[in-house]
Protein backbone atom coordinates (compact mmCIF):
# COMPACT_ATOMS: atom_id res chain seq x y z
CA UNK A 1 0.00 0.00 0.00
CA UNK A 2 2.08 2.92 -1.24
CA UNK A 3 -0.07 5.60 -2.93
CA UNK A 4 -2.85 8.02 -2.08
CA UNK A 5 -5.64 5.94 -3.76
CA UNK A 6 -4.76 3.11 -1.38
CA UNK A 7 -4.27 5.31 1.71
CA UNK A 8 -7.45 7.31 1.27
CA UNK A 9 -9.55 4.13 0.94
CA UNK A 10 -7.89 2.31 3.86
CA UNK A 11 -10.60 1.77 6.53
CA UNK A 12 -7.90 2.12 9.23
CA UNK A 13 -7.96 5.90 8.58
CA UNK A 14 -11.71 6.20 9.17
CA UNK A 15 -12.57 9.63 10.54
CA UNK A 16 -8.99 10.94 10.52
CA UNK A 17 -7.48 13.97 8.80
CA UNK A 18 -4.62 12.53 6.76
CA UNK A 19 -1.46 14.64 6.35
CA UNK A 20 0.85 13.57 3.51
CA UNK A 21 4.47 14.71 3.71
CA UNK A 22 5.46 13.79 0.16
CA UNK A 23 5.80 17.20 -1.56
CA UNK A 24 3.69 16.56 -4.69
CA UNK A 25 0.33 14.77 -4.58
CA UNK A 26 -2.12 14.10 -7.40
CA UNK A 27 0.31 13.95 -10.31
CA UNK A 28 -0.72 10.42 -11.35
CA UNK A 29 -4.45 10.94 -10.95
CA UNK A 30 -6.93 8.31 -9.79
CA UNK A 31 -7.67 4.96 -11.49
CA UNK A 32 -11.12 3.77 -12.50
CA UNK A 33 -13.57 3.30 -9.63
CA UNK A 34 -15.77 1.12 -11.82
CA UNK A 35 -13.21 -1.46 -12.96
CA UNK A 36 -13.54 -4.65 -10.92
CA UNK A 37 -10.83 -7.00 -9.73
CA UNK A 38 -10.60 -9.89 -12.20
CA UNK A 39 -10.06 -12.38 -9.39
CA UNK A 40 -12.47 -11.09 -6.73
CA UNK A 41 -15.17 -10.14 -9.26
CA UNK A 42 -17.27 -7.68 -7.23
CA UNK A 43 -14.50 -5.60 -5.59
CA UNK A 44 -12.76 -2.57 -7.16
CA UNK A 45 -9.44 -3.40 -8.78
CA UNK A 46 -7.31 -0.49 -7.55
CA UNK A 47 -8.59 0.47 -4.09
CA UNK A 48 -8.59 -0.89 -0.54
CA UNK A 49 -12.32 -0.36 -0.01
CA UNK A 50 -15.30 1.02 -1.90
CA UNK A 51 -15.08 4.58 -0.55
CA UNK A 52 -12.77 7.25 0.86
CA UNK A 53 -12.56 6.83 4.64
CA UNK A 54 -10.49 9.85 5.70
CA UNK A 55 -12.35 12.87 7.07
CA UNK A 56 -9.99 15.29 5.32
CA UNK A 57 -6.73 15.54 3.38
CA UNK A 58 -3.83 17.96 3.85
CA UNK A 59 -1.01 18.14 1.27
CA UNK A 60 1.87 20.44 0.47
CA UNK A 61 1.48 20.78 -3.29
CA UNK A 62 -1.49 19.44 -5.26
CA UNK A 63 -1.24 18.74 -8.97
CA UNK A 64 -4.35 19.54 -11.01
CA UNK A 65 -2.80 17.85 -14.03
CA UNK A 66 -2.15 14.12 -13.98
CA UNK A 67 -0.56 11.50 -16.19
CA UNK A 68 -0.82 7.73 -15.76
CA UNK A 69 -2.05 4.96 -18.04
CA UNK A 70 -4.63 3.85 -15.44
CA UNK A 71 -5.87 7.33 -14.49
CA UNK A 72 -9.46 8.28 -15.30
CA UNK A 73 -9.88 11.37 -13.08
CA UNK A 74 -7.96 13.84 -10.95
CA UNK A 75 -7.51 13.55 -7.19
CA UNK A 76 -9.50 16.75 -6.71
CA UNK A 77 -12.48 15.47 -8.70
CA UNK A 78 -12.47 12.22 -6.75
CA UNK A 79 -12.46 14.04 -3.41
CA UNK A 80 -15.29 16.33 -4.55
CA UNK A 81 -17.39 13.39 -5.74
CA UNK A 82 -17.21 11.85 -2.25
CA UNK A 83 -17.60 15.11 -0.33
CA UNK A 84 -14.18 14.94 1.34
CA UNK A 85 -12.55 18.32 2.17
CA UNK A 86 -8.89 18.90 1.36
CA UNK A 87 -6.38 21.75 1.43
CA UNK A 88 -2.95 22.32 -0.11
CA UNK A 89 -0.21 24.92 0.19
CA UNK A 90 0.49 23.71 3.73
CA UNK A 91 3.88 22.95 5.26
CA UNK A 92 2.97 19.35 6.04
CA UNK A 93 6.41 18.54 7.41
CA UNK A 94 6.01 21.29 10.01
CA UNK A 95 2.68 19.70 11.00
CA UNK A 96 4.43 16.33 11.23
CA UNK A 97 7.06 17.77 13.56
CA UNK A 98 4.30 19.20 15.75
CA UNK A 99 2.55 15.82 15.91
CA UNK A 100 5.86 14.12 16.66
CA UNK A 101 6.42 16.42 19.64
CA UNK A 102 2.86 16.77 20.94
CA UNK A 103 1.31 13.49 19.80
CA UNK A 104 -1.80 12.83 17.72
CA UNK A 105 -4.40 15.54 18.32
CA UNK A 106 -7.86 16.55 17.17
CA UNK A 107 -8.04 18.98 14.27
CA UNK A 108 -10.50 20.59 11.91
CA UNK A 109 -10.39 22.08 8.43
CA UNK A 110 -12.05 25.49 8.14
CA UNK A 111 -13.17 27.15 4.93
CA UNK A 112 -14.11 30.79 4.20
CA UNK A 113 -17.68 31.75 5.08
CA UNK A 114 -17.90 33.47 1.68
CA UNK A 115 -17.78 30.00 0.10
CA UNK A 116 -19.44 27.61 2.57
CA UNK A 117 -21.70 29.85 4.67
CA UNK A 118 -21.81 31.01 8.26
CA UNK A 119 -20.48 29.10 11.25
CA UNK A 120 -22.54 26.51 13.10
CA UNK A 121 -23.96 28.15 16.25
CA UNK A 122 -23.06 25.07 18.28
CA UNK A 123 -19.45 25.33 17.09
CA UNK A 124 -19.26 29.01 18.08
CA UNK A 125 -20.57 28.21 21.56
CA UNK A 126 -18.27 25.20 21.92
CA UNK A 127 -15.14 26.86 20.52
CA UNK A 128 -15.46 30.68 20.77
CA UNK A 129 -11.67 31.12 20.64
CA UNK A 130 -11.46 29.80 17.05
CA UNK A 131 -14.44 31.92 15.98
CA UNK A 132 -12.81 35.03 17.42
CA UNK A 133 -9.40 34.24 15.93
CA UNK A 134 -10.72 33.35 12.45
CA UNK A 135 -14.03 35.22 12.05
CA UNK A 136 -13.94 34.96 8.25
CA UNK A 137 -13.88 31.15 8.40
CA UNK A 138 -16.77 28.79 9.06
CA UNK A 139 -16.30 27.21 12.46
CA UNK A 140 -17.40 23.59 12.91
CA UNK A 141 -17.84 21.41 15.97
CA UNK A 142 -15.04 19.19 17.23
CA UNK A 143 -15.42 15.52 16.34
CA UNK A 144 -13.51 12.79 18.14
CA UNK A 145 -13.62 9.72 15.88
CA UNK A 146 -12.48 7.47 18.74
CA UNK A 147 -15.64 8.28 20.68
CA UNK A 148 -17.65 6.09 18.31
CA UNK A 149 -17.46 2.44 17.25
CA UNK A 150 -15.53 3.00 14.03
CA UNK A 151 -15.23 -0.73 13.41
CA UNK A 152 -19.02 -1.05 13.15
CA UNK A 153 -18.97 1.75 10.56
CA UNK A 154 -16.44 0.10 8.26
CA UNK A 155 -17.08 -3.62 8.74
CA UNK A 156 -19.08 -5.62 6.19
CA UNK A 157 -22.72 -6.25 7.07
CA UNK A 158 -22.98 -9.91 6.11
CA UNK A 159 -20.60 -12.84 5.39
CA UNK A 160 -19.07 -13.08 1.92
CA UNK A 161 -17.09 -16.00 0.45
CA UNK A 162 -14.17 -15.47 -1.95
CA UNK A 163 -12.82 -18.55 -3.71
CA UNK A 164 -9.56 -19.06 -5.65
CA UNK A 165 -9.41 -20.30 -9.22
CA UNK A 166 -9.77 -24.12 -9.30
CA UNK A 167 -6.28 -24.57 -10.74
CA UNK A 168 -4.64 -22.69 -7.84
CA UNK A 169 -6.83 -23.89 -4.95
CA UNK A 170 -5.00 -25.59 -2.06
CA UNK A 171 -6.86 -28.74 -1.08
CA UNK A 172 -7.12 -30.51 2.25
CA UNK A 173 -6.81 -34.32 2.41
CA UNK A 174 -10.63 -34.55 2.34
CA UNK A 175 -10.71 -32.59 -0.93
CA UNK A 176 -12.09 -29.36 0.51
CA UNK A 177 -10.33 -26.07 -0.30
CA UNK A 178 -8.40 -24.62 2.63
CA UNK A 179 -10.63 -21.95 4.19
CA UNK A 180 -9.69 -18.95 6.30
CA UNK A 181 -12.36 -17.06 8.23
CA UNK A 182 -11.43 -13.38 8.14
CA UNK A 183 -13.03 -11.10 10.71
CA UNK A 184 -13.57 -7.74 9.04
CA UNK A 185 -12.75 -5.04 11.59
CA UNK A 186 -11.65 -2.65 8.84
CA UNK A 187 -10.21 -5.04 6.29
CA UNK A 188 -8.25 -3.85 3.27
CA UNK A 189 -9.25 -5.53 0.02
CA UNK A 190 -5.65 -6.42 -0.72
CA UNK A 191 -5.68 -8.83 2.20
CA UNK A 192 -8.45 -10.76 0.45
CA UNK A 193 -6.47 -10.63 -2.81
CA UNK A 194 -3.36 -12.01 -1.11
CA UNK A 195 -5.22 -15.00 0.32
CA UNK A 196 -7.14 -15.85 -2.84
CA UNK A 197 -4.10 -15.47 -5.14
CA UNK A 198 -2.35 -18.06 -2.99
CA UNK A 199 -5.12 -20.60 -3.45
CA UNK A 200 -6.94 -20.05 -0.15
CA UNK A 201 -10.70 -19.66 0.24
CA UNK A 202 -11.65 -16.66 2.41
CA UNK A 203 -14.92 -16.22 4.26
CA UNK A 204 -15.13 -12.57 5.33
CA UNK A 205 -17.48 -12.03 8.29
CA UNK A 206 -18.67 -8.89 10.15
CA UNK A 207 -16.90 -7.73 13.31
CA UNK A 208 -19.63 -9.05 15.62
CA UNK A 209 -20.28 -12.33 13.76
CA UNK A 210 -20.29 -15.57 15.77
CA UNK A 211 -17.42 -17.22 13.89
CA UNK A 212 -17.14 -19.89 16.60
CA UNK A 213 -20.11 -21.58 14.93
CA UNK A 214 -17.76 -22.23 11.98
CA UNK A 215 -15.02 -23.87 14.05
CA UNK A 216 -15.45 -27.26 12.36
CA UNK A 217 -15.22 -25.84 8.83
CA UNK A 218 -12.34 -23.36 9.10
CA UNK A 219 -8.60 -23.96 8.81
CA UNK A 220 -7.52 -20.66 10.31
CA UNK A 221 -8.79 -17.39 11.77
CA UNK A 222 -7.59 -14.02 10.47
CA UNK A 223 -8.19 -10.74 12.31
CA UNK A 224 -7.85 -7.77 9.96
CA UNK A 225 -6.58 -4.24 10.38
CA UNK A 226 -9.03 -1.51 11.35
CA UNK A 227 -9.63 1.89 12.97
CA UNK A 228 -10.11 3.08 16.51
CA UNK A 229 -9.64 1.70 19.99
CA UNK A 230 -9.55 -2.13 20.14
CA UNK A 231 -11.09 -2.18 23.64
CA UNK A 232 -14.41 -0.95 22.21
CA UNK A 233 -15.10 -4.16 20.27
CA UNK A 234 -15.63 -6.43 23.27
CA UNK A 235 -17.79 -8.89 21.32
CA UNK A 236 -14.88 -9.67 19.00
CA UNK A 237 -12.40 -9.94 21.87
CA UNK A 238 -14.60 -12.42 23.74
CA UNK A 239 -14.98 -14.65 20.69
CA UNK A 240 -11.26 -14.59 19.96
CA UNK A 241 -10.61 -15.55 23.59
CA UNK A 242 -12.98 -18.49 23.19
CA UNK A 243 -11.27 -19.44 19.90
CA UNK A 244 -7.89 -19.48 21.69
CA UNK A 245 -9.31 -21.82 24.32
CA UNK A 246 -10.45 -24.24 21.59
CA UNK A 247 -6.86 -24.72 20.34
CA UNK A 248 -8.38 -25.96 17.10
CA UNK A 249 -6.89 -23.70 14.40
CA UNK A 250 -4.13 -21.08 14.00
CA UNK A 251 -5.02 -17.43 14.58
CA UNK A 252 -3.28 -14.45 12.98
CA UNK A 253 -3.91 -10.76 13.59
CA UNK A 254 -2.61 -7.69 11.81
CA UNK A 255 -2.72 -4.10 13.06
CA UNK A 256 -5.98 -3.70 15.04
CA UNK A 257 -6.47 -7.46 14.74
CA UNK A 258 -3.14 -8.04 16.47
CA UNK A 259 -4.26 -5.77 19.31
CA UNK A 260 -7.55 -7.68 19.61
CA UNK A 261 -5.51 -10.90 19.70
CA UNK A 262 -3.37 -9.44 22.49
CA UNK A 263 -6.39 -8.34 24.54
CA UNK A 264 -7.99 -11.77 24.11
CA UNK A 265 -4.75 -13.31 25.38
CA UNK A 266 -4.83 -11.24 28.56
CA UNK A 267 -2.47 -8.44 27.56
CA UNK A 268 -3.23 -4.71 27.60
CA UNK A 269 -2.91 -2.15 24.82
CA UNK A 270 -1.78 1.46 24.96
CA UNK A 271 -2.32 4.13 22.34
CA UNK A 272 0.89 5.31 20.71
CA UNK A 273 1.80 9.00 20.83
CA UNK A 274 1.63 9.10 17.03
CA UNK A 275 1.43 6.71 14.09
CA UNK A 276 4.52 4.87 12.93
CA UNK A 277 4.45 4.41 9.15
CA UNK A 278 7.21 3.69 6.68
CA UNK A 279 8.69 1.19 4.28
CA UNK A 280 12.31 1.11 5.46
CA UNK A 281 12.23 1.09 9.26
CA UNK A 282 15.15 -0.79 10.90
CA UNK A 283 14.13 -3.39 13.47
CA UNK A 284 16.73 -5.25 15.57
CA UNK A 285 16.24 -8.83 16.77
CA UNK A 286 17.30 -8.55 20.41
CA UNK A 287 18.13 -12.28 20.59
CA UNK A 288 20.47 -12.47 17.62
CA UNK A 289 21.48 -8.82 17.11
CA UNK A 290 20.47 -9.03 13.44
CA UNK A 291 18.84 -5.92 12.00
CA UNK A 292 15.98 -6.18 9.51
CA UNK A 293 14.55 -3.47 7.26
CA UNK A 294 10.80 -3.62 7.80
CA UNK A 295 7.58 -2.10 6.47
CA UNK A 296 5.39 -0.74 9.25
CA UNK A 297 1.98 0.92 9.39
CA UNK A 298 0.54 1.35 12.86
PyMOL commands that set and color helices and strands:
alter all, ss='L'
color gray80, all
select helices_A, chain A and resi 4-8+11-13+75-81+92-102+113-116+121-126+128-133+145-147+150-154+189-197+211-214+230-232+234-246+256-264
alter helices_A, ss='H'
color red, helices_A
select strands_A, chain A and resi 17-19+24-25+30-31+56-58+61-62+71-73+85-87+160-162+179-183+201-205+220-223+250-253+277-284+291-297
alter strands_A, ss='S'
color yellow, strands_A
deselect
rebuild
show_as cartoon
